[in-house]
Amino acid sequence: MNTCTASAPGKIILFGEHAVVYGQPALAAPVHDLRATAHVAPGSPGSGLTIEAPDLDQRHALAGAAAHALALTAQLVLERLGEGEPDAHITVQSDIPVAGGLGSGAAVSAALARALAAYLGRPLENAELSALVYETEKVHHGTPSGIDNTVVCYGMPVYFVRGHEPEVFHPGKPFDLLIGDTGIPSPTHETVGAVREAWQREPSMYEATFTEIGAVVEVARSAIECGQTATLGPLMAENQALLRRLRVSSPELEQLIEAALAAGAGGAKLSGGGGGGNMIALVEQETVAQVRKALYRAGARRVIHTLVR
Ligand code: PMV
């Protein structure tokens, strides 16, 4: 059998994180500069399927490791295709920071599933791939909305409402973002769990906030589709204020947001689960260098430039 390689991008949530878990819409975009790649090669006869992820310090044989997301992904692909375990070796490599809200888990699973299915001569459609990755996301997240697997598998900006067909959408004009990493790992299931507990204690306040976030998302989608990038800054500020109300921001995120705005970013907000992880800042060609510098000075561990297109 031939070898097969496939990849999937990282992702950012542009607007609507957390509220999306409660049925509100959210917008997300792929980050093509960060990728997970999986390579499948034939193994020796009788070797079974082995999976190695040196960046994640993981090595598994398929048998006995189904509780792990990577082995689970492979198993789901085999079940879906009605195939037995092949004698093959999968190597997974990723430059997407783990537990930073950049979709690392979904991208790794998507790359692995895509490569294995192609290796078996049965490539998966985006929707099928996304449904399969969603199953593995449950291992990482507990109760994921499904937005991560969707954007990572489609590789396009998406408008997402839980339980509905995702809508791919096209920015009227591409725009530049800097992603600033606080370097603080913050597993999404923890912030999602904290919001859930707080929502149970104060349902009316939380539901009103989710609805307000949903309204910001709708306006943001039209602004992006119409190429009205300048209006995105105030919408990011509005979304961030609502995320603060959900108590998912953190001093480190606030520090990066403040630094980006002071250095001339058009807008800034946390992106993803919050608590740590990443923030995004809207920049122009003229401001990108100074905002990047300000983010590093304010403590960012890594700053990634991405074009939403
Ligand atoms: O994977 P993250 O950290 O980008 O979080 C995804 C966004 C949340 O809305 C916080 C959770 C979800 O499942 O949608």
Residues whose N, C-alpha, C, O or C-beta is under 5 A from the ligand:
A	BS01	PMV	E17 H18 V20 V21 G101 L102 G103 T143 P144 S145 G146 I147 D148 T188 G272 G273
